[in-house]
């Protein structure tokens, strides 16, 4: 199930389960596309663990890729940045 809303955190979100927090702007500044890095991080997740990312834009391609892959996905605006959380289903 995926949620891509602008308000409120999803019920499945637990900050203690965030195993990686990525800064998309920093990755892109070095010329690295974040999709591969996020894929690698999610692949290392145990079911229920979360990869989070912060970006100055809503990362629609990432949301689509991980939603189609059956992950729980949430994206919301927090403090002027988009916070995206991807939870490996289990």
LINLIN-V841319 format. One record per residue. RES is the residue in one small letter. SS is DSSP state (H for helix, E for strand, C for the rest). PSI is psi as a letter, one per 30 degrees, with the letter a starting at -180 (999 if undefined). D_LAST is the distance of its C-alpha to the last C-alpha in Angstrom with 1 decimal. Layout:
res ss psi d_last
RES SS PSI D_LAST
RES SS PSI D_LAST
This chain:
res ss psi d_last
x C k 11.6
x C k 13.9
x C k 16.7
x C i 19.6
x C l 22.2
x C f 24.9
x C k 24.7
x C k 22.5
x C l 19.2
x C l 16.1
x C f 15.0
x C f 11.6
x C k 13.8
x C j 14.8
x H f 17.4
x H f 16.7
x H g 13.3
x E j 15.2
x E f 15.6
x E k 17.9
x E j 20.4
x E k 22.2
x E j 25.6
x H e 25.9
x H e 29.7
x H e 30.2
x H e 28.4
x H e 30.4
x H f 33.6
x C g 33.3
x C g 32.9
x C k 29.2
x C k 27.1
x H f 23.8
x H e 21.6
x H e 21.6
x H e 21.1
x H e 18.1
x H e 16.6
x H e 17.4
x H e 15.9
x H e 12.5
x H e 12.7
x H f 13.3
x C k 10.4
x C l 8.1
x C k 4.4
x C f 6.1
x C l 9.3
x E k 11.6
x E k 14.5
x E k 17.4
x E l 20.6
x E k 24.0
x E l 26.5
x C g 29.7
x C l 28.5
x C j 25.7
x C i 23.8
x H e 23.6
x H e 22.9
x H e 19.8
x H e 18.5
x H e 19.2
x H e 17.8
x H f 14.3
x H e 14.3
x H f 15.4
x C g 12.7
x C g 10.1
x C l 9.2
x E k 10.0
x E k 13.5
x E k 16.4
x E k 19.9
x E l 22.9
x E k 26.3
x E j 26.9
x C h 30.3
x C f 31.4
x E l 28.3
x E k 25.2
x E k 22.1
x E k 19.0
x E k 15.5
x E k 12.5
x E k 9.0
x C k 6.4
x C l 3.7
x C 999 0.0
